[in-house]
Amino acid sequence: MAETNKYLDALNKYKTDIKDEDITATVNEIISKKFAANNTKEAYKRIYSCIDLTSLNATDTREDIWNFTEKVNDFDGSSDTPNVAAICVYPNFAEVVKEALIADVKIAAVAGGFPSSQTFTEIKVAEAALAVAAGADEIDIVLNLGYFLEENYEELSEEISEIKDTCRDAKLKVILETGALKSASNIMKASILSLYSGADFIKTSTGKGYEGASLEAAYVMCTAIKEYETKTGIKSGFKASGGISTTEEAVKYYTIVKEVLGDEYLSNEYFRIGASRLAGNLINSIK
């Protein structure tokens, strides 16, 4: 029980009793007042540089991923339109991306029993370690929702910490699956526990099976990141993922990050958008 209290004590330092309707009202106000000022070509370029270009299909082959990577190599942007931040693939394709990649872009791999996170902790740790060994610079895992929903915060946090340790120098992104958590209060708690356990980024969704990213979830998660930094001095990143495909949608997430966290978070060191279709739409908007 003493160990469990450690995690409850961590949560008690933050305001987690938040109302969904209050978050919705705040988000609507931010977007109505700030969206237009951010809907610019300069913002589109910055967002493009924060994309984790993603291919997570059951039908992916080595050739598919090689060709996918070549498209990133062939990006014909200019000095003021940087390439995407990372290529995100299943862990068994990290080595393929590493072999094919010429561009200065990170390699991200999902791991840890993605997308359900329903497997043995030992398998999650081993999968993350193998992905890093194969060339992944970043690992995206899903929070153990079963542990979270039964309030088994000790095992939840220790599992994330173990995976973080095996990542060595690779960044760890923890996916909260906000569509399954549903409430703002749950999303805040999951955010704090993930950051407390060593997450370098917290991410909204897998895009597999549950509702994807929402502006309300983004606001809550960015608020958690801000409060965590205030209390610990540690800066963490935010990643929106799951169904974001239009330039307008992307600018809205950019606006939330800017208003809650500030301009210093608007780089791919701290802000990412996981997408497959968004990149082309952004390029068309820039042109």
C-alpha positions as CSV (number, residue, x, y, z in Angstrom):
1,M,0.0,0.0,0.0
2,A,2.9,2.4,0.7
3,E,4.1,2.0,-2.8
4,T,0.6,2.7,-4.2
5,N,0.4,5.8,-2.1
6,K,3.5,7.2,-3.9
7,Y,1.6,7.4,-7.1
8,L,-1.6,8.7,-5.5
9,D,0.6,11.3,-3.8
10,A,2.0,12.3,-7.2
11,L,-1.6,12.7,-8.6
12,N,-2.7,14.7,-5.6
13,K,-0.2,17.4,-6.5
14,Y,-2.3,18.2,-9.6
15,K,-5.8,19.3,-10.2
16,T,-7.4,16.2,-11.7
17,D,-11.0,16.9,-10.8
18,I,-11.8,18.7,-14.0
19,K,-15.1,19.0,-15.8
20,D,-15.5,18.0,-19.5
21,E,-17.9,20.9,-20.2
22,D,-15.4,23.4,-18.8
23,I,-12.6,22.1,-21.1
24,T,-14.9,22.2,-24.1
25,A,-15.8,25.8,-23.4
26,T,-12.1,26.8,-23.0
27,V,-11.1,25.1,-26.2
28,N,-13.9,26.7,-28.2
29,E,-12.9,30.1,-26.9
30,I,-9.2,29.6,-27.8
31,I,-10.0,28.4,-31.3
32,S,-12.5,31.2,-31.9
33,K,-10.1,33.9,-30.8
34,K,-6.7,32.5,-31.9
35,F,-7.2,30.2,-34.9
36,A,-7.2,32.9,-37.6
37,A,-3.9,34.4,-36.5
38,N,-2.2,31.0,-36.7
39,N,-3.7,30.0,-40.1
40,T,-0.7,31.1,-42.0
41,K,1.9,29.5,-44.4
42,E,4.6,29.9,-41.8
43,A,2.5,27.8,-39.4
44,Y,1.9,25.2,-42.1
45,K,5.6,24.9,-42.6
46,R,6.3,24.5,-39.0
47,I,3.6,21.9,-38.6
48,Y,5.0,20.0,-41.6
49,S,8.4,19.8,-39.8
50,C,6.6,18.3,-36.7
51,I,4.9,15.4,-38.6
52,D,5.6,11.8,-37.7
53,L,4.9,10.4,-41.2
54,T,3.2,7.1,-40.4
55,S,2.6,3.7,-42.1
56,L,1.0,1.2,-39.7
57,N,-0.9,-1.2,-42.0
58,A,-1.3,-4.9,-41.5
59,T,-0.4,-5.2,-45.2
60,D,2.9,-3.3,-45.1
61,T,5.8,-5.1,-46.8
62,R,9.5,-4.3,-46.8
63,E,9.1,-2.9,-50.3
64,D,6.2,-0.7,-49.2
65,I,8.3,0.8,-46.3
66,W,11.4,1.2,-48.5
67,N,9.3,3.2,-51.0
68,F,7.7,5.1,-48.2
69,T,11.1,6.1,-46.9
70,E,12.3,7.1,-50.4
71,K,9.5,9.6,-50.6
72,V,10.9,11.3,-47.5
73,N,14.4,11.2,-49.0
74,D,13.0,12.8,-52.2
75,F,11.2,15.7,-50.4
76,D,11.8,18.8,-52.4
77,G,11.2,21.4,-49.8
78,S,13.3,24.5,-49.4
79,S,15.4,25.7,-46.5
80,D,12.3,27.3,-45.0
81,T,10.2,24.2,-45.3
82,P,12.0,21.5,-43.4
83,N,11.4,17.8,-43.9
84,V,9.1,15.8,-41.6
85,A,10.3,15.0,-38.1
86,A,10.1,11.2,-38.2
87,I,9.0,8.1,-40.0
88,C,6.8,5.9,-37.8
89,V,6.5,2.2,-38.6
90,Y,6.0,-1.2,-36.9
91,P,9.1,-2.3,-35.0
92,N,10.0,-5.0,-37.5
93,F,10.4,-2.3,-40.2
94,A,12.8,0.0,-38.2
95,E,15.8,-1.7,-39.9
96,V,14.3,-1.2,-43.4
97,V,13.8,2.5,-42.7
98,K,17.4,2.7,-41.4
99,E,18.8,1.1,-44.5
100,A,16.8,3.3,-46.9
101,L,16.8,6.6,-45.1
102,I,19.2,9.3,-46.3
103,A,17.2,12.4,-45.1
104,D,17.9,13.9,-41.6
105,V,14.7,12.4,-40.2
106,K,14.2,10.4,-37.0
107,I,13.0,6.7,-37.0
108,A,10.1,6.0,-34.8
109,A,8.6,2.6,-34.1
110,V,5.5,1.5,-32.2
111,A,6.2,-1.2,-29.7
112,G,5.0,-2.6,-26.4
113,G,2.1,-4.7,-27.8
114,F,0.8,-1.9,-29.9
115,P,-2.1,-1.0,-30.3
116,S,-3.8,-2.7,-27.3
117,S,-0.8,-3.0,-24.9
118,Q,-2.3,-6.4,-23.8
119,T,0.7,-8.6,-23.5
120,F,3.4,-9.5,-20.9
121,T,5.6,-6.6,-19.7
122,E,8.6,-8.7,-20.5
123,I,7.5,-8.8,-24.2
124,K,6.9,-5.1,-24.2
125,V,10.4,-4.4,-22.9
126,A,12.0,-6.9,-25.3
127,E,10.1,-5.4,-28.3
128,A,11.2,-1.9,-27.4
129,A,14.8,-3.0,-27.0
130,L,14.8,-4.8,-30.3
131,A,13.3,-1.8,-32.1
132,V,16.0,0.4,-30.6
133,A,18.7,-2.1,-31.6
134,A,17.3,-2.1,-35.1
135,G,17.7,1.7,-35.4
136,A,14.7,3.3,-33.8
137,D,15.4,6.8,-32.3
138,E,11.9,7.0,-30.8
139,I,9.5,4.4,-29.3
140,D,5.7,4.8,-29.2
141,I,3.9,2.6,-26.7
142,V,0.4,2.5,-25.4
143,L,-0.4,3.0,-21.7
144,N,-1.8,-0.1,-20.1
145,L,-5.4,0.9,-20.0
146,G,-6.4,-2.2,-17.9
147,Y,-4.0,-1.2,-15.1
148,F,-5.2,2.4,-15.3
149,L,-8.9,1.6,-15.2
150,E,-8.5,-0.6,-12.2
151,E,-6.3,2.1,-10.6
152,N,-3.3,-0.2,-10.4
153,Y,-1.0,2.8,-10.8
154,E,2.0,1.0,-9.3
155,E,2.2,-1.7,-12.1
156,L,1.2,0.9,-14.7
157,S,4.0,3.3,-13.8
158,E,6.6,0.6,-13.2
159,E,5.9,-0.9,-16.7
160,I,6.4,2.5,-18.4
161,S,9.6,3.0,-16.3
162,E,11.0,-0.4,-17.4
163,I,10.4,0.3,-21.0
164,K,11.9,3.8,-20.7
165,D,15.1,2.2,-19.2
166,T,15.4,-0.2,-22.1
167,C,15.0,2.7,-24.6
168,R,18.4,4.0,-23.5
169,D,18.9,7.3,-25.6
170,A,15.7,6.8,-27.6
171,K,12.8,9.0,-26.8
172,L,9.7,7.3,-25.3
173,K,6.2,8.4,-26.3
174,V,3.4,7.1,-24.2
175,I,0.0,6.9,-26.0
176,L,-2.9,7.5,-23.6
177,E,-5.7,6.3,-26.0
178,T,-7.8,9.3,-25.0
179,G,-10.8,8.0,-26.9
180,A,-11.0,5.0,-24.4
181,L,-10.2,7.2,-21.3
182,K,-13.1,9.5,-22.4
183,S,-13.2,12.0,-19.5
184,A,-10.9,15.0,-19.0
185,S,-10.2,13.8,-15.5
186,N,-9.0,10.4,-16.7
187,I,-6.9,12.0,-19.4
188,M,-5.2,14.4,-16.8
189,K,-4.5,11.5,-14.5
190,A,-3.0,9.3,-17.3
191,S,-0.9,12.2,-18.5
192,I,0.6,12.9,-15.0
193,L,1.3,9.2,-14.4
194,S,3.0,8.8,-17.8
195,L,5.2,11.9,-17.2
196,Y,6.0,10.8,-13.7
197,S,7.1,7.4,-15.0
198,G,9.5,8.9,-17.5
199,A,7.6,9.6,-20.8
200,D,9.4,12.1,-23.0
201,F,6.2,12.7,-24.9
202,I,2.5,12.0,-24.2
203,K,0.4,11.1,-27.2
204,T,-3.3,11.1,-27.8
205,S,-4.2,8.0,-29.7
206,T,-3.3,5.0,-31.7
207,G,-5.9,5.6,-34.4
208,K,-6.8,2.0,-34.1
209,G,-10.2,1.1,-32.6
210,Y,-11.0,4.1,-30.6
211,E,-11.8,7.8,-31.3
212,G,-8.7,9.6,-32.3
213,A,-7.3,12.9,-31.2
214,S,-9.6,15.6,-29.9
215,L,-8.8,19.3,-29.2
216,E,-10.2,18.8,-25.6
217,A,-7.8,15.9,-25.0
218,A,-4.9,18.0,-26.4
219,Y,-5.8,20.9,-24.1
220,V,-5.8,18.7,-21.0
221,M,-2.6,16.9,-22.0
222,C,-0.8,20.2,-22.7
223,T,-2.0,21.6,-19.3
224,A,-0.5,18.5,-17.6
225,I,2.8,19.0,-19.4
226,K,2.8,22.7,-18.3
227,E,2.0,21.9,-14.7
228,Y,4.5,19.0,-14.7
229,E,7.3,21.4,-15.9
230,T,6.3,24.0,-13.3
231,K,6.7,21.4,-10.5
232,T,9.7,19.5,-11.8
233,G,11.6,21.7,-14.3
234,I,11.3,18.8,-16.8
235,K,10.0,19.7,-20.3
236,S,8.0,17.0,-22.1
237,G,6.5,16.8,-25.6
238,F,3.0,16.5,-26.9
239,K,1.9,14.4,-29.9
240,A,-1.5,14.5,-31.5
241,S,-2.4,11.4,-33.5
242,G,-5.5,9.7,-34.9
243,G,-7.5,11.1,-37.7
244,I,-5.8,14.4,-38.3
245,S,-5.7,14.9,-42.0
246,T,-6.6,18.4,-43.0
247,T,-4.6,21.6,-42.7
248,E,-7.4,23.2,-40.7
249,E,-7.4,20.5,-38.2
250,A,-3.6,20.6,-37.8
251,V,-3.6,24.4,-37.3
252,K,-6.2,23.9,-34.5
253,Y,-3.9,21.6,-32.6
254,Y,-1.0,24.0,-33.3
255,T,-3.1,26.7,-31.8
256,I,-3.8,24.7,-28.6
257,V,-0.1,24.0,-28.1
258,K,0.8,27.6,-28.7
259,E,-1.7,29.0,-26.3
260,V,-1.2,26.5,-23.4
261,L,2.6,25.8,-23.7
262,G,4.0,28.8,-25.7
263,D,6.1,29.3,-28.8
264,E,9.1,27.4,-27.3
265,Y,7.1,24.2,-27.7
266,L,6.3,24.7,-31.4
267,S,9.2,22.7,-32.7
268,N,9.6,19.0,-33.4
269,E,11.6,18.6,-30.2
270,Y,8.3,19.0,-28.2
271,F,5.4,18.9,-30.7
272,R,4.5,16.2,-33.1
273,I,1.5,15.2,-35.2
274,G,1.2,11.6,-36.3
275,A,-0.3,11.4,-39.8
276,S,-0.3,9.7,-43.1
277,R,-2.5,12.0,-45.2
278,L,-1.8,15.4,-43.6
279,A,1.6,15.9,-45.2
280,G,0.3,16.1,-48.8
281,N,-2.5,18.5,-47.7
282,L,-0.1,20.8,-45.9
283,I,2.2,20.9,-49.0
284,N,-0.8,21.9,-51.1
285,S,-1.7,24.6,-48.6
286,I,1.9,25.9,-48.6
287,K,1.9,26.0,-52.4
